[in-house]
Amino acid sequence: MKNCVIIGGGIVGLSSAYYLAKAGHKVTIIDRTDMTNGCSFGNAGMIVPSHLIPFAQPGMMAQGIKWMFDSKSPFYVQPRFSMDLFKWGLKFYRTATASHVEKSMPVLRDISLLSKELYQDWAKQTDEFLYQEKGLLMLYKSDKVGEEIIHEGKEAQSMGLEVDFLSKDQIPSVETGVETTAVGAVHYKSDAHLSPNKLFAFLLTELDKLGVEISKQTEVLDFKDNRNAITEVITNKGTFATDEVIIATGAWSPELAKKLGISISLLPGKGYSFTLKDQFQKPVVPSILCEGKVAVTPIGNDLRFGGTMEITHTKDTKINMKRLEGILSTIHSFYPNLQFEDPKEKDIWFGFRPCTATGLPIICRSDRHSNVILATGHAMMGLSLAPATGKLVEELVDNKKASIDLEVLHY
Ligand SMILES: Cc1cc2nc3c(=O)[nH]c(=O)nc-3n(C[C@H](O)[C@H](O)[C@H](O)COP(=O)(O)OP(=O)(O)OC[C@H]3O[C@@H](n4cnc5c(N)ncnc54)[C@H](O)[C@@H]3O)c2cc1C
């Protein structure tokens, strides 16, 4: 049995704690917040094996530059003088190649499908986090976007996923809740969805039963090492002795990694969501409104919309209402008959997606230490990939053969 300290109580930290404690380890989670409103809460709740293509892909740089001049666009890089931003942009540019995409797709498929299997296991224990397998509709309004979406759907099909291609007339047979102006859709039958908040509650109960200790409002400041091993985690509330340290600090990971002498290229991708409570009229299948990259998820009686990706810094906590206008105009144009009151600024949630320059998560051991594991950089797929990440962390701690090939998931 090892004494494992997990830094970060988001969905990745909690999932790692679950599998480590199940394997018999003593686990402590440290988080500087009270763990009630981080990035793992207000997200769109989608489990997305469909997302096989890493964000760093050919054409993305040019598209990103075009979008930078549109204040309502779904993707935006906040221009500023920053070495981190420069290095991230350069790495993104160099990585966004066809061969990177080709190498990454099987790994993303395998980790996603493993994660979904683990979600199915959790969902067998309880229906309290509202796990459902209704797939994901990629709805599009223009032939140009449709072409790209259909191409991606065919690639996913060739990788073994079940995908349907729907004409405008076929959409109402799947999306029975609301009418849409979409001219076509790709239906990924592999995808699922759940309530992120209720999932969090479920995991906290399970961790409590497994004896996991959680130290909230505790900020990790530094580390004490002996040769190449970390012996203590130093916080504002004292020190924690440790045999294994797991860095699961999402968008803040570069700060802690730096204290360990590790450089990772990761920036926060700010995104917004808002939730319509007890929304009677709503879509029944989770969807992405492709032209505006808006995610739509029915969660129990509620309906959640999420969108925008602003590459920024973690001090940027302002809600940019222009971006929100972009989200709202996309929703109204896809669902002209959906009745709801536009949200006010106070109703908007935001979170920082931990975005690596490669578009891939980082799940690996540190090269510099014998007992440090990084589990971060999941960008827009942290919820989706969390259970598999937790399992892989446990396999690394126990020096087992990893369930999937981790080579491309190194920092
Ligand atoms: C609008 C939006 C929609 C999204 N939709 C989806 C979706 O549908 N499906 C999906 O899979 N993903 C989605 N995501 C992405 C997903 O939410 C993230 O990938 C995921 O939450 C990241 O989880 P994490 O545990 O890595 O990080 P976080 O949840 O950010 O947790 C990191 C934790 O580390 C703590 N921490 C940081 N530094 C320190 C320190 N020094 N000491 C102590 N604690 C520290 C923080 O307080 C924080 O609680 C969405 C994101 C957004 C913004």
The ligand as a Tripos MOL2 file, in Angstrom:
@<TRIPOS>MOLECULE
LIG
   53    58     1     0     0
SMALL
NO_CHARGES

@<TRIPOS>ATOM
      1 C1        -18.0590   25.2460  -21.1760 C.3       1 LIG1
      2 C2        -17.3600   23.9210  -21.0020 C.ar      1 LIG1
      3 C3        -17.9870   22.7570  -21.4340 C.ar      1 LIG1
      4 C4        -17.3420   21.5230  -21.3040 C.ar      1 LIG1
      5 N1        -17.9970   20.3910  -21.6920 N.ar      1 LIG1
      6 C5        -17.3910   19.1840  -21.5670 C.ar      1 LIG1
      7 C6        -18.0560   17.9840  -21.9350 C.ar      1 LIG1
      8 O1        -19.2210   18.0000  -22.3550 O.2       1 LIG1
      9 N2        -17.4060   16.8060  -21.8170 N.ar      1 LIG1
     10 C7        -16.1010   16.7390  -21.3500 C.ar      1 LIG1
     11 O2        -15.5320   15.6620  -21.3070 O.2       1 LIG1
     12 N3        -15.4610   17.8650  -20.9430 N.ar      1 LIG1
     13 C8        -16.0600   19.0840  -21.0530 C.ar      1 LIG1
     14 N4        -15.4120   20.2220  -20.6660 N.ar      1 LIG1
     15 C9        -14.0190   20.1100  -20.1910 C.3       1 LIG1
     16 C10       -13.9450   19.5990  -18.7640 C.3       1 LIG1
     17 O3        -14.8200   20.3340  -17.9460 O.3       1 LIG1
     18 C11       -12.5010   19.7170  -18.2620 C.3       1 LIG1
     19 O4        -11.6400   19.0460  -19.1570 O.3       1 LIG1
     20 C12       -12.3580   19.0690  -16.8900 C.3       1 LIG1
     21 O5        -13.2500   19.6340  -15.9780 O.3       1 LIG1
     22 C13       -10.9320   19.2160  -16.3620 C.3       1 LIG1
     23 O6        -10.8960   18.5020  -15.1490 O.3       1 LIG1
     24 P1         -9.6080   18.4890  -14.2310 P.3       1 LIG1
     25 O7         -9.9110   17.6410  -13.0680 O.co2     1 LIG1
     26 O8         -8.4110   18.1890  -15.0690 O.co2     1 LIG1
     27 O9         -9.4230   20.0260  -13.8080 O.3       1 LIG1
     28 P2        -10.3230   20.9600  -12.8230 P.3       1 LIG1
     29 O10       -11.7240   20.4900  -12.7700 O.co2     1 LIG1
     30 O11       -10.0350   22.3320  -13.2660 O.co2     1 LIG1
     31 O12        -9.6560   20.6590  -11.4190 O.3       1 LIG1
     32 C14        -8.3660   21.1280  -11.0800 C.3       1 LIG1
     33 C15        -8.3740   21.4370   -9.5980 C.3       1 LIG1
     34 O13        -7.0390   21.7200   -9.1770 O.3       1 LIG1
     35 C16        -7.0980   22.6500   -8.1100 C.3       1 LIG1
     36 N5         -5.7880   23.2940   -7.9800 N.ar      1 LIG1
     37 C17        -5.1010   23.9680   -8.9100 C.ar      1 LIG1
     38 N6         -3.9090   24.3830   -8.4090 N.ar      1 LIG1
     39 C18        -3.8600   23.9690   -7.1270 C.ar      1 LIG1
     40 C19        -2.8980   24.1080   -6.0710 C.ar      1 LIG1
     41 N7         -1.7370   24.7430   -6.2530 N.pl3     1 LIG1
     42 N8         -3.1810   23.5560   -4.8650 N.ar      1 LIG1
     43 C20        -4.3620   22.8960   -4.6600 C.ar      1 LIG1
     44 N9         -5.2990   22.7420   -5.6130 N.ar      1 LIG1
     45 C21        -5.0550   23.2690   -6.8310 C.ar      1 LIG1
     46 C22        -8.1940   23.6120   -8.5680 C.3       1 LIG1
     47 O14        -8.7270   24.3020   -7.4700 O.3       1 LIG1
     48 C23        -9.1960   22.6710   -9.2290 C.3       1 LIG1
     49 O15       -10.2370   22.2880   -8.3560 O.3       1 LIG1
     50 C24       -16.0350   21.4590  -20.7510 C.ar      1 LIG1
     51 C25       -15.4190   22.6240  -20.2800 C.ar      1 LIG1
     52 C26       -16.0670   23.8390  -20.3960 C.ar      1 LIG1
     53 C27       -15.3970   25.0760  -19.8770 C.3       1 LIG1
@<TRIPOS>BOND
     1     1     2 1
     2     2     3 ar
     3     2    52 ar
     4     3     4 ar
     5     4     5 ar
     6     4    50 ar
     7     5     6 ar
     8     6     7 ar
     9     6    13 1
    10     7     8 2
    11     7     9 ar
    12     9    10 ar
    13    10    11 2
    14    10    12 ar
    15    12    13 ar
    16    13    14 ar
    17    14    15 1
    18    14    50 ar
    19    15    16 1
    20    16    17 1
    21    16    18 1
    22    18    19 1
    23    18    20 1
    24    20    21 1
    25    20    22 1
    26    22    23 1
    27    23    24 1
    28    24    25 2
    29    24    26 1
    30    24    27 1
    31    27    28 1
    32    28    29 2
    33    28    30 1
    34    28    31 1
    35    31    32 1
    36    32    33 1
    37    33    34 1
    38    33    48 1
    39    34    35 1
    40    35    36 1
    41    35    46 1
    42    36    37 ar
    43    36    45 ar
    44    37    38 ar
    45    38    39 ar
    46    39    40 ar
    47    39    45 ar
    48    40    41 1
    49    40    42 ar
    50    42    43 ar
    51    43    44 ar
    52    44    45 ar
    53    46    47 1
    54    46    48 1
    55    48    49 1
    56    50    51 ar
    57    51    52 ar
    58    52    53 1
@<TRIPOS>SUBSTRUCTURE
     1 LIG1         1 GROUP 0 **** ****
